[in-house]
Amino acid sequence: MKSMSRFKALALTAVSLSSLAQTARAETLMDALVKAYRSNPTLTGARASQRGVDEDVAIAKADGRPSASISGSYNEQIARTPQLVSTGVDFVSIQTTPPRNVTGQGSLNVPIYSGGTVRNAVNAAKLRVESGQNNLRGTESSIFSQVVGAYMDVIRDSQIVLLNAQNVGALEVNLRASRDRFEVGDLTRTDVAQSDSRLALARASYQRAQAQLISSKESYTALVGTPPDTLETPPGLPGLPDTPEVAVSVALSDNPDIRAAQKARDAARYDVKSAQGAVLPRLSAFTNGSYTDYLNTENNLIVGPYNKSAQAGATLTVPLYQGGRPGANQRQAVARESAAIEQSIQAERGVIAQVRSAYAIWKAALLNIESTRTAASAADLSLEGVKAENSVGTRTVLDILNAEQEQLNARVQLVTAERDAYVAAFTLIAAMGHAEARDLGLDPTALYDPNDNYKRVRNKLFDFDFASKPGAASTSTRDTRSQTATPITVPAN
């Protein structure tokens, strides 16, 4: 009796939660996506990594810019050897090296021609920035796909928990009725045992459903950053293709993984050109100067109080032999370009397969929804009929138990099919390259644009232009509560 009351209370609680969801502000799928977009550590970490890739352009440009340096030294002569100097009459021994001096030197070197290594390295770095930006787009789509899956998992598992709770409650009623009828001799002990066994199995299924719901809630929390409370039924997804051919055509044009692989391939081509430049002549201009002050310790007969000098000129370096390094570097770059070409083709193959697979799964899930909806309606009618026939003695208790199990299975399959169809549809849109923040209508003023950082750093010149100490952009979930098996509000069909 207490157990039956507990399951009735659970059902009433679920109904209350569902009613409150209509009046209170429930979290939408868009809300969940916005939270993940702002604070998911995988996504914020990928943005930080891309900012590091942006700096490769400035680093490559630095090799073609002038370099300047100064140095200074203080020298104290510990041991000096006097020199014999003729005075015209005799030889005298004097010190020609002052005991101490201060020297300052400065130099400026300006690269003029470096065989194309710098220019090609800069072009390769720029293309890798574009490749990284497309990888960032892919990460964004992947996170959004995971959030959609987690969102739908919580809704599905909440409904499955409720269905199992209702099934347990119904089986408890059946068991009580079977025991009462056994007491009056209307049923056998076998009938009671069958009801008891089916109830025990239903309770085990209910406990598994609860554990799965907790797991889904925790996965949602890890992705979004906050636990789910009440979730609204997600809206329909726009932009779904009519045929797999249309989907593939769009993906070949817009999928970020394909674009990233193509840019990486083009960057590798510039790496080859940069490696080949190592055997070409190099030309640079230079100027340097020095100043030495003897700190009033000089011998005025030999040296003056100071010494200064300056030079300017050009240096032409023609490599003759470098131990085979340039050839090895070029061959290595060619091998890496070859690998990048193959990886580009592999990315294209993978995306085509993913799109076609997602399209097939989505279509199958839609058909599955119709079939399972029909099965669920038929199972409801079948259960009512079996109960009616049992009341007149033409059906057994086992027939009722089987009909109830079929009804539960059909309803579970229906909510699972609805989840699978929505997730497959979003996966298809993501594979086509249209599941990013801009595509989904997130607030444009809050969007992260990787080009902003790239434009800011690509032409920086100063050595002391350091970044500030970083802080966490994502949020921690250590203070969130452990999730329970209480179902989330069930969306209306």
Secondary structure, DSSP 8 states (H G I E B T S, - for coil): -HHHHHHHHHHHHHHHHHHHHHHS--B-HHHHHHHHHHH-HHHHHHHHHHHHHHHHHHHHHHTTS-EEEEEEEEEE-S----EEEE-SSSEEEE--S-SEEEEEEEEEEEEEE-TTHHHHHHHHHHHHHHHHHHHHHHHHHHHHHHHHHHHHHHHHHHHHHHHHHHHHHHHHHHHHHHHHHHHTTSS-HHHHHHHHHHHHHHHHHHHHHHHHHHHHHHHHHHHHSS----B------S---SSHHHHHHHHHHH-HHHHHHHHHHHHHHHHHHHHHGGGS-EEEEEEEEEEEE-TT---TTT--SEEEEEEEEEEEE-----TTHHHHHHHHHHHHHHHHHHHHHHHHHHHHHHHHHHHHHHHHHHHHHHHHHHHHHHHHHHHHHHHHHHHTTSS-HHHHHHHHHHHHHHHHHHHHHHHHHHHHHHHHHHHTT--SHHHHT--GGG---HHHHHHHHTT---TT---------S---TTS----S--------
